[in-house]
Amino acid sequence: MLYTLHEMSHAALLPWQMWASVNASLFSHPFSPLSYTPLSRKISAGSELFLRITQRYHKPEFGIDACVIDGKPVAVSAEVAIDKPFCRLLHFKRGSRRADPKVLLVAPLSGHHATLLRDTVRTLLPEHDVHITDWVDARMVPLEHGPFHLDDYVDYLREFIAYLGPDVHLISVCQPTVPVLAAVALMAENAEDVKPRSMTMMGGPIDARRSPTAVNDLAMRKPHSWFRNNVIERVPAKYPGVMRQVYPGFLQHLGFVAMNPSRHADAHWDFYNHLIEGDGESAEAHRRFYDEYNAVLDMPAEYYLDTIKTVFQEFSLPQGRMLVREQLVRPQAISETALFTIEGELDDISGNGQTEAAQWLCSGIAPQKREHYLVPGVGHYGIFSGRRFREIVYPRIRDFIRLHA
């Protein structure tokens, strides 16, 4: 019912959005006489702000069509290597024959699209052969494809790793650190032929008991039944996944904003003032950030509820009780895959020590094949995106991968 009401509210806002769009253009276009009136900038700025607050944000494009290798521009094309109902394995194919390490970048299935890691991909490309998990919006998956559990997530990763071969290096960002560790542990336990060379884990809840954040507190404070009864909805009839149970993207977005509402309010007020002052560069930076931040997807209900229970309530992995397809996950079985854990000093989503916990869980990995790095002065997003990632974090990842290639 809530999902349907949300759709109805968007439909009701359409006339107002059209009106705001017309006003934003009429009062800002250089050929419009209305753009030279005393209040033109305020009217135009207010109209665009209203439009951006109320409009839908669709999945952005990666927009990566080139990179520089050995000082020369090289064409890049994103190709689908494996197409699964809930995920596409994308390969950023470079027009270069240089043999660089093969990387599987595991994007989080936690609200935002894989394009959130655009900067990570762009930074890796000149020196790596990059693949990424591009998760599908659950409302676009027909019900005939069945449910998607945390076990299915692990199965997908095992299939992708097997496809890429034993020379692959894994990089997981945030949420997927747990299923990545589970997948590698099961492959080691079962003595499978393909074992990743290395796994780099960044800002993930391996042990959510350590330095709990607001995200952890909510999961521990509410019973599992609360999440099922309060945040799970059925997809409305207008989408291919009609009647599928999901954790809707709009509810996730509300949760993101609620974590720091004053910061977002200030950002929008600054955007309004930038438009009035004619500061186009700052306004465009705001647009780019929120075009990505506001684009969210629906998560399969089964996967979301499994994650809440397994990772944030029962702490099954660090307590040695995590099961995948009735098989116990034993991280200590990993011995051939090198481990690099990375945390941000100011991370307010995955607290310090949560990712580092993988170091003592993976006791079978030799000390010379393990490394941990706490990035000073960096929050959650800063460990995989932005200037500090490119200048401080990435060189360490690159060197670690080459050391264990």
C-alpha positions as CSV (number, residue, x, y, z in Angstrom):
1,M,0.0,0.0,0.0
2,L,2.8,2.4,0.9
3,Y,4.5,1.8,-2.4
4,T,1.3,2.5,-4.3
5,L,0.7,5.7,-2.3
6,H,4.3,6.8,-3.2
7,E,3.6,6.2,-6.9
8,M,0.3,8.2,-6.6
9,S,2.1,11.1,-5.0
10,H,4.6,11.3,-7.8
11,A,1.8,11.3,-10.3
12,A,0.0,14.1,-8.5
13,L,3.2,16.2,-8.5
14,L,3.7,15.9,-12.3
15,P,1.7,19.1,-13.2
16,W,3.7,21.1,-10.6
17,Q,6.9,19.7,-11.9
18,M,6.0,20.7,-15.4
19,W,5.2,24.2,-14.2
20,A,8.5,24.4,-12.3
21,S,10.4,23.2,-15.3
22,V,8.8,25.9,-17.5
23,N,9.5,28.6,-14.9
24,A,13.1,27.5,-14.5
25,S,13.6,27.9,-18.3
26,L,11.6,31.1,-18.8
27,F,13.3,33.0,-16.0
28,S,16.9,31.9,-16.9
29,H,17.1,31.6,-20.7
30,P,19.1,34.5,-22.2
31,F,16.6,34.9,-25.0
32,S,13.6,35.2,-22.6
33,P,12.7,38.7,-21.6
34,L,11.5,37.3,-18.2
35,S,15.1,36.4,-17.4
36,Y,16.0,40.1,-17.0
37,T,13.3,41.0,-14.4
38,P,14.5,41.8,-10.8
39,L,13.3,38.5,-9.3
40,S,14.2,36.2,-12.3
41,R,17.1,34.5,-10.6
42,K,15.2,33.8,-7.4
43,I,12.2,32.4,-9.3
44,S,14.4,30.3,-11.6
45,A,16.5,29.0,-8.6
46,G,13.4,28.2,-6.6
47,S,11.8,26.4,-9.5
48,E,14.9,24.2,-10.2
49,L,15.3,23.4,-6.5
50,F,11.6,22.3,-6.3
51,L,12.1,20.2,-9.4
52,R,15.2,18.5,-8.1
53,I,13.6,17.7,-4.7
54,T,10.5,16.1,-6.2
55,Q,11.6,14.5,-9.4
56,R,12.6,10.8,-10.0
57,Y,16.2,10.0,-10.5
58,H,16.9,7.1,-12.8
59,K,20.0,4.9,-12.9
60,P,23.0,7.0,-14.2
61,E,25.3,5.9,-16.9
62,F,28.9,5.0,-16.1
63,G,30.0,7.3,-18.9
64,I,33.4,5.8,-19.1
65,D,34.5,5.6,-22.8
66,A,38.2,6.2,-22.6
67,C,41.2,6.0,-20.3
68,V,44.9,6.9,-20.5
69,I,47.4,4.0,-20.7
70,D,51.1,4.7,-21.1
71,G,50.3,8.3,-21.8
72,K,48.0,7.5,-24.7
73,P,44.1,7.7,-24.8
74,V,42.5,4.2,-25.1
75,A,38.9,3.5,-25.9
76,V,36.8,1.7,-23.3
77,S,33.5,-0.1,-23.8
78,A,31.3,-1.6,-21.1
79,E,30.2,-5.1,-22.2
80,V,28.0,-7.6,-20.4
81,A,30.0,-10.7,-19.7
82,I,27.3,-12.6,-17.7
83,D,23.7,-11.6,-17.6
84,K,21.8,-13.0,-14.6
85,P,18.2,-12.0,-13.5
86,F,19.4,-9.9,-10.5
87,C,22.9,-8.9,-11.7
88,R,25.0,-8.2,-14.8
89,L,28.7,-8.8,-14.7
90,L,30.1,-5.8,-16.7
91,H,33.5,-5.8,-18.3
92,F,35.1,-2.5,-19.1
93,K,37.0,-3.7,-22.2
94,R,40.0,-1.5,-23.1
95,G,41.4,-1.1,-26.5
96,S,44.8,-2.2,-25.3
97,R,46.6,-5.5,-25.4
98,R,48.6,-4.7,-22.2
99,A,48.3,-7.6,-19.8
100,D,47.2,-6.0,-16.5
101,P,45.9,-7.7,-13.4
102,K,42.2,-8.8,-13.7
103,V,40.0,-7.2,-11.0
104,L,36.4,-8.0,-10.0
105,L,35.0,-4.9,-8.3
106,V,32.0,-6.1,-6.2
107,A,29.6,-3.2,-5.9
108,P,27.2,-3.0,-2.9
109,L,23.6,-4.1,-3.2
110,S,22.5,-1.6,-0.6
111,G,20.4,1.1,-2.2
112,H,22.6,2.9,-4.7
113,H,23.5,1.6,-8.2
114,A,26.9,0.3,-9.1
115,T,27.6,3.6,-10.8
116,L,28.4,4.9,-7.3
117,L,31.8,3.3,-7.9
118,R,32.3,5.2,-11.1
119,D,35.4,7.0,-9.7
120,T,36.8,3.7,-8.4
121,V,36.4,2.1,-11.9
122,R,37.9,5.1,-13.7
123,T,40.9,5.1,-11.3
124,L,41.5,1.3,-11.7
125,L,41.2,1.2,-15.5
126,P,44.6,2.5,-16.7
127,E,46.4,-0.3,-14.8
128,H,43.8,-3.1,-14.4
129,D,41.4,-5.2,-16.4
130,V,38.2,-4.3,-14.6
131,H,34.9,-6.2,-14.1
132,I,32.1,-5.0,-11.9
133,T,28.8,-6.4,-10.5
134,D,26.0,-4.3,-11.8
135,W,23.0,-5.2,-9.6
136,V,19.5,-5.0,-11.2
137,D,16.7,-3.0,-9.6
138,A,14.5,-5.7,-8.1
139,R,11.3,-4.0,-9.3
140,M,12.4,-4.7,-12.8
141,V,12.8,-8.5,-12.2
142,P,9.7,-10.5,-13.1
143,L,8.3,-12.7,-10.3
144,E,9.0,-15.8,-12.4
145,H,12.7,-15.6,-11.6
146,G,12.0,-16.4,-8.0
147,P,13.4,-15.0,-4.8
148,F,16.9,-13.7,-4.2
149,H,18.5,-14.6,-0.9
150,L,21.9,-13.9,0.6
151,D,22.8,-17.5,-0.4
152,D,22.0,-16.6,-4.0
153,Y,24.3,-13.5,-3.8
154,V,27.1,-15.8,-2.7
155,D,26.3,-18.2,-5.6
156,Y,26.5,-15.3,-8.1
157,L,29.9,-14.3,-6.8
158,R,31.3,-17.9,-7.0
159,E,30.0,-18.1,-10.6
160,F,31.7,-14.8,-11.5
161,I,35.0,-15.7,-9.8
162,A,35.0,-19.1,-11.6
163,Y,34.3,-17.4,-14.9
164,L,37.2,-14.9,-14.4
165,G,39.7,-17.5,-13.4
166,P,42.4,-18.0,-10.8
167,D,44.2,-14.8,-11.7
168,V,41.4,-12.6,-10.5
169,H,41.7,-10.0,-7.7
170,L,38.6,-9.1,-5.7
171,I,37.8,-5.6,-4.4
172,S,34.6,-5.4,-2.3
173,V,33.2,-2.1,-1.1
174,C,31.0,-2.0,2.0
175,Q,28.1,-4.5,2.2
176,P,29.6,-7.2,-0.1
177,T,32.6,-7.8,2.1
178,V,30.6,-10.4,4.0
179,P,29.3,-12.5,0.9
180,V,32.8,-12.1,-0.8
181,L,34.5,-13.6,2.3
182,A,31.9,-16.3,2.4
183,A,32.3,-17.1,-1.3
184,V,36.1,-17.3,-1.1
185,A,36.0,-19.4,2.1
186,L,33.6,-21.9,0.5
187,M,35.7,-22.2,-2.6
188,A,38.8,-22.8,-0.4
189,E,37.0,-25.3,1.8
190,N,35.7,-27.3,-1.2
191,A,39.2,-27.2,-2.8
192,E,37.9,-25.7,-6.0
193,D,40.3,-25.0,-8.8
194,V,39.7,-21.3,-8.9
195,K,41.0,-19.3,-5.9
196,P,41.3,-15.5,-6.2
197,R,44.9,-14.1,-5.9
198,S,43.8,-11.4,-3.5
199,M,40.8,-9.8,-1.9
200,T,40.7,-6.2,-0.9
201,M,37.9,-5.3,1.6
202,M,36.8,-1.7,2.1
203,G,34.6,-0.4,4.8
204,G,32.4,-3.5,5.3
205,P,30.6,-5.0,8.3
206,I,32.5,-8.2,8.7
207,D,31.9,-7.9,12.5
208,A,29.2,-5.3,13.1
209,R,29.7,-5.6,16.9
210,R,32.8,-3.4,16.7
211,S,32.4,0.3,16.9
212,P,28.7,0.2,16.2
213,T,27.3,3.1,14.1
214,A,23.7,4.4,13.7
215,V,23.2,1.8,11.0
216,N,24.2,-1.0,13.4
217,D,22.2,0.4,16.3
218,L,18.9,0.4,14.3
219,A,19.4,-3.2,13.3
220,M,20.2,-4.3,16.8
221,R,17.4,-2.2,18.5
222,K,14.5,-3.5,16.3
223,P,13.4,-7.2,16.2
224,H,13.7,-9.0,12.8
225,S,9.9,-9.0,12.5
226,W,9.9,-5.2,12.6
227,F,11.8,-4.9,9.4
228,R,9.5,-7.4,7.7
229,N,6.4,-5.6,8.8
230,N,7.5,-2.0,8.3
231,V,9.9,-1.7,5.4
232,I,8.9,-4.5,3.0
233,E,6.5,-3.6,0.2
234,R,5.1,-5.3,-3.0
235,V,6.1,-3.8,-6.3
236,P,3.1,-2.0,-8.0
237,A,1.5,-3.1,-11.3
238,K,3.4,-0.6,-13.5
239,Y,6.7,-2.4,-13.2
240,P,7.9,-5.8,-14.6
241,G,8.5,-7.1,-11.0
242,V,4.8,-6.6,-10.1
243,M,4.0,-8.2,-6.7
244,R,7.6,-9.0,-5.9
245,Q,8.5,-8.2,-2.2
246,V,11.2,-5.6,-2.0
247,Y,12.8,-3.0,0.3
248,P,11.8,0.0,-1.8
249,G,14.5,2.5,-2.9
250,F,12.5,5.5,-1.7
251,L,12.4,4.1,1.8
252,Q,16.2,3.5,1.7
253,H,16.7,7.0,0.4
254,L,14.7,8.4,3.4
255,G,17.0,6.4,5.7
256,F,20.1,7.9,4.0
257,V,18.8,11.4,4.4
258,A,17.6,10.8,8.0
259,M,21.2,9.9,9.0
260,N,22.3,13.6,8.5
261,P,19.3,15.7,7.5
262,S,20.9,19.1,8.4
263,R,23.8,18.4,6.0
264,H,21.5,17.7,3.1
265,A,19.3,20.8,4.0
266,D,22.4,23.0,4.0
267,A,23.6,21.5,0.7
268,H,20.3,22.4,-1.0
269,W,20.2,25.9,0.5
270,D,23.7,26.4,-0.8
271,F,22.7,25.2,-4.2
272,Y,19.8,27.7,-4.3
273,N,22.2,30.5,-3.4
274,H,24.8,29.4,-6.0
275,L,22.1,29.6,-8.7
276,I,21.1,33.1,-7.5
277,E,24.8,34.2,-7.5
278,G,25.4,32.7,-10.9
279,D,28.0,30.2,-9.5
280,G,27.5,27.7,-12.2
281,E,30.5,25.5,-11.3
282,S,29.3,24.9,-7.7
283,A,25.7,24.4,-8.8
284,E,26.8,21.8,-11.4
285,A,28.9,19.9,-8.7
286,H,25.7,19.7,-6.6
287,R,23.7,18.4,-9.5
288,R,26.3,15.7,-10.2
289,F,26.5,14.5,-6.6
290,Y,22.7,14.4,-6.1
291,D,22.0,12.8,-9.5
292,E,23.9,9.8,-8.2
293,Y,22.9,10.0,-4.5
294,N,19.2,10.3,-5.3
295,A,19.2,7.4,-7.8
296,V,18.2,4.3,-5.7
297,L,17.1,0.8,-6.5
298,D,14.7,-1.7,-4.8
299,M,16.4,-4.6,-3.0
300,P,14.9,-8.1,-2.9
301,A,13.2,-8.5,0.4
302,E,14.6,-12.0,1.0
303,Y,18.2,-10.7,0.6
304,Y,17.7,-7.7,2.7
305,L,16.1,-9.6,5.6
306,D,18.8,-12.3,5.4
307,T,21.4,-9.6,5.7
308,I,19.8,-7.9,8.6
309,K,19.6,-11.2,10.5
310,T,22.9,-12.8,9.5
311,V,25.2,-9.7,9.6
312,F,23.7,-7.2,11.9
313,Q,21.7,-9.2,14.5
314,E,23.2,-12.6,14.8
315,F,26.8,-11.7,13.8
316,S,26.9,-15.2,12.3
317,L,30.2,-14.8,10.4
318,P,32.5,-13.6,13.2
319,Q,30.8,-16.1,15.6
320,G,31.5,-19.0,13.2
321,R,27.9,-19.8,12.6
322,M,27.2,-18.5,9.1
323,L,25.7,-21.1,6.7
324,V,25.4,-20.9,2.9
325,R,23.3,-23.7,1.4
326,E,23.6,-25.5,4.7
327,Q,27.5,-25.4,4.6
328,L,29.4,-23.7,7.4
329,V,31.5,-20.8,6.2
330,R,35.0,-21.2,7.6
331,P,37.2,-18.2,6.8
332,Q,40.2,-20.0,8.3
333,A,40.1,-22.4,5.4
334,I,41.5,-19.6,3.1
335,S,45.2,-19.9,2.7
336,E,46.1,-19.0,-0.9
337,T,44.3,-15.7,-1.2
338,A,46.0,-12.5,0.1
339,L,43.9,-10.2,2.2
340,F,43.9,-6.4,2.4
341,T,41.4,-4.6,4.7
342,I,40.8,-0.8,4.4
343,E,38.8,1.4,6.8
344,G,38.2,5.1,7.0
345,E,39.1,6.8,10.3
346,L,35.8,8.9,10.1
347,D,33.5,6.2,8.7
348,D,30.0,6.6,10.2
349,I,28.5,3.7,8.3
350,S,31.0,0.9,9.0
351,G,32.8,1.6,12.2
352,N,36.5,1.1,12.8
353,G,37.4,-2.5,13.4
354,Q,34.5,-4.0,11.6
355,T,36.4,-4.7,8.4
356,E,39.7,-5.4,10.2
357,A,37.9,-8.3,11.9
358,A,38.5,-10.3,8.7
359,Q,42.2,-10.3,9.6
360,W,41.7,-12.6,12.6
361,L,39.0,-14.6,11.0
362,C,41.3,-15.5,8.1
363,S,43.9,-17.1,10.4
364,G,45.0,-19.5,7.6
365,I,46.5,-16.7,5.5
366,A,50.2,-16.2,6.2
367,P,51.1,-12.9,7.9
368,Q,53.1,-11.7,4.8
369,K,50.0,-12.0,2.7
370,R,47.9,-9.8,5.0
371,E,47.7,-6.0,5.3
372,H,45.4,-3.5,7.0
373,Y,45.2,0.3,6.4
374,L,43.2,2.9,8.4
375,V,42.9,5.9,6.1
376,P,43.3,9.1,8.2
377,G,40.8,11.8,8.0
378,V,38.5,10.0,5.6
379,G,34.8,9.0,5.9
380,H,33.0,6.1,4.3
381,Y,32.8,7.4,0.7
382,G,36.3,8.8,0.8
383,I,37.9,5.3,0.9
384,F,36.6,4.4,-2.6
385,S,36.0,7.8,-4.3
386,G,37.4,11.3,-4.5
387,R,40.9,12.8,-4.4
388,R,42.1,11.1,-1.3
389,F,41.1,7.7,-2.7
390,R,43.0,8.4,-5.9
391,E,46.1,9.8,-4.2
392,I,46.3,7.8,-1.0
393,V,44.2,4.7,-1.1
394,Y,44.5,3.5,-4.7
395,P,48.3,3.4,-4.9
396,R,48.3,1.0,-1.9
397,I,45.6,-1.2,-3.6
398,R,47.6,-1.2,-6.8
399,D,50.8,-2.2,-5.1
400,F,49.1,-4.9,-3.0
401,I,47.5,-6.5,-6.1
402,R,50.9,-6.5,-8.0
403,L,52.7,-7.9,-5.0
404,H,50.3,-10.9,-5.0
405,A,49.7,-11.2,-8.8
